[in-house]
Amino acid sequence: MYDLAIIWDWIAFAVRWLHVITAMAWIGASFFFIALDLGLRKAPNMPAGAHGEEWQVHGGGFYHIQKYLVAPENMPEHLIWHKWQSYITWVSGAALLMIVYWVGGELFLLDPTKADLALWQGILISGGSLTIGWLAYDAMCKSKLGEQPTLLMLLLFAILVIMAWGYNEIFTGRAALLHLGAFTATIMTGNVFFQIMPNQRIVVADLIAGRTPDAKYGKIAKLRSTHNNYLTLPVVFLMLANHYPLAFGTEYAWIIASLVFLTGVTIRHYFNTMHATGAGPNWTWAVTVMLFIVIAWLSTYSGTETLEQAEARELTAYEQHYASADGFEAAYDTVRGNCSMCHAREPFWDGIRWAPKGVMLETQGDVARHARQIYLQAGVSHAMPPPNAIEMEGEARAAIVAWYKAAQID
């Protein structure tokens, strides 16, 4: 039974690997086509309907690319659709969210110091917010706001700020930022699946049938693609944030996340302008640096409960289960003696100011809450503690393994 934790961790690793690979492919393709689109130039003797062309060199060869705003007169036999990168990125990301934040919800999703929620309630909020978020955004784009792209972007930013605050009020800091990233990524993939691809299929069908495609479909796709372009960098930040306590382990994590969306706008504006004109506006870098300085400053305001508060807090049912298992006292003493000098609310190991990944291992509730991670990191593997810091004896690791196994039997 205890091997299930190992198998489950490898499944999570495999899904995360797939997610990163497909995200690289999706983001790379997105950036390439944005740069391509902005670099198009008019040229003499272009085919009818061609908007512009571009020459590129790569891998020892030359590429001649032409773009049609609607479509060419004759549909080519070989047409490449760029869609699977987006779909698999979202599907693998959703699977990873379920593995980490739903199955492991007692540890990674719920924060009993913020909201008294049952796991099923947290999961309902998690999945429901992603669905409702897409529906609300899609309705905004289809309304008259779609004719006012600047106002629409401002309203989208306001919604993202509200969601950042809302997630941070009920979930752990890690889960809050991750869910904000998932909320945004769902909008991005929804744009591809529900709008961009269907509209392109309509254009292709019209061409095959000999009809002249309506230019409105290209306009719709352009609006959604522009949104995706400006949302990409913040999503990457939010997905990485769960590895950095300075990003999520503060009461102002939701403000940090909100400011990151602004940095995404300034950075993309620079590169978009550079691709279009050959030179980007340098002021965007000054704004980006100032925003990042504010983010770094906000990260120093910790929202973590104090040691006294943690010791006084009543254990959750999940924590109580592991704290009452045979061998807990020995395991707790082992963890306190080998891990708490770094994994503390106020670490006293030289050079460490914040607990790695925000994991605290001081109180009995702390250790019980992180039972599975302790088992994997310091029980069956020797990942922790770092070998150049403390040499953990085999008997100590065996005590952790025995305790975790006992908790699985109970």
QUIFEN-V210398 format. One line per field, one symbol per residue. ss: DSSP state (~ for helix, > for strand, _ for the rest). phi: phi as a letter, one per 30 degrees, with the letter a starting at -180 (. if undefined). burial: + if it has 24 or more other ideal C-beta (glycine too) atoms within 12 Angstrom, else -. Layout:
ss = ???
phi = ???
burial = ???
This chain:
ss = __~~~~~~~~~~~~~~~~~~~~~~~~~~~~~~~~~~~~__>________>>>>>>>>>__>>>>>>>>_______________~~~~~~~~~~~~~~~~~~~~_~~~~_>________~~~~~~~~~~~~~~~~~~~~~~~~_~~~~_~~~~~~~~~~~~~~~~~~~~~~>_~~~~~~~~~~~~~~~~~~~~~~~~~~~~~~~~~~~~_______~~~~~~~~~~~~~~~~~~~~~~~~~~___~~~~_>__~~~~~~~~~~~~~~~~~~~~~~~~~_____~~~~~~~~~~~~~~~~___>____~~~~~~____~~~~~~~____~~~~~~~~~~~_________________~~~_____~~~~~~_~~~~~~~~~______________~~~~~~~~~~~~~~~~_
phi = .ddeddddddddddddeedddddeddddddddddddddcdbdbdiddeiddabacbbaiibcbccbccdcaddbdddcbcccbdedddddddddddddddccdcddcccdbddcbdcdeddddddedddddddddddddddddddddbeddddddddddddddeddeddbcdedddddddddeddddddeeddcbddedddddddddddicdddddddddddddddeeddcdddddedddedcbeddccbdceddeddddddddddddddddddddcjbcddddddddddddddddddddcdcdddddddddddddddddeddcdeiddddddddddcbddcdbdbecdejccbeehidcbccddedddceddddddbcdbcdbdeddcbcddddddddddddddddddd
burial = -+--+---+--+--++-++--++--++-++++++-+++++---------++--+----------++++-++-----------+-++++++++++++++++++++++++++++++--+-+--++-+++-++--++-+++-++----+-----++--++-+++-++-++++++++++++++++++++++++++++++++-++-++---+-----+---++-++++++++++++++++++++-++-+++++++++++++++++++++++++++++--+--------+---+--++--+--++--++++----+--+-++-++-+++-+-++-+++-+++-++++++++-+------+++++++++++++++++++++++++++---++------+---++-+++++++++---
